[in-house]
Amino acid sequence: MKGKPPYYAVIFTSLLNKEISGYGDMAEEMENLAKVQPGYLGIESAREQLGITVSYWESLEAIANWKANTDHLFAQQKGIKDWYAYYKVRICLVEREYDFTK
């Protein structure tokens, strides 16, 4: 991920329905589209039963623009209609970070 604090994290947690035909392709398409949006900094994702995707953004304006992107709006509507049993979005300000690498 590029960028130094402060920046914003959008945390998307979800539970999928049993039938998710096309979900993986759409998720990959949305990740690729997000990468070219102004203000995008990076993404991390994990999926078992509960899926968690965290995307990182320079500003609240960049997040709002991504949410309003027409292709992203289509994916959101398809997710509500076909793929998700539940989801929650949280938007957080990251004020500091640290890591460890061996």
Rosetta blueprint (number, residue, H / E / L):
1 M L
2 K L
3 G L
4 K L
5 P L
6 P L
7 Y E
8 Y E
9 A E
10 V E
11 I E
12 F E
13 T E
14 S E
15 L E
16 L E
17 N L
18 K L
19 E L
20 I L
21 S L
22 G L
23 Y H
24 G H
25 D H
26 M H
27 A H
28 E H
29 E H
30 M H
31 E H
32 N H
33 L H
34 A H
35 K H
36 V L
37 Q L
38 P L
39 G L
40 Y E
41 L E
42 G E
43 I E
44 E E
45 S E
46 A E
47 R E
48 E L
49 Q L
50 L E
51 G E
52 I E
53 T E
54 V E
55 S E
56 Y E
57 W E
58 E L
59 S L
60 L H
61 E H
62 A H
63 I H
64 A H
65 N H
66 W H
67 K H
68 A H
69 N L
70 T H
71 D H
72 H H
73 L H
74 F H
75 A H
76 Q H
77 Q H
78 K H
79 G H
80 I H
81 K H
82 D H
83 W H
84 Y E
85 A E
86 Y E
87 Y E
88 K E
89 V E
90 R E
91 I E
92 C E
93 L E
94 V E
95 E L
96 R L
97 E L
98 Y L
99 D L
100 F L
101 T L
102 K L
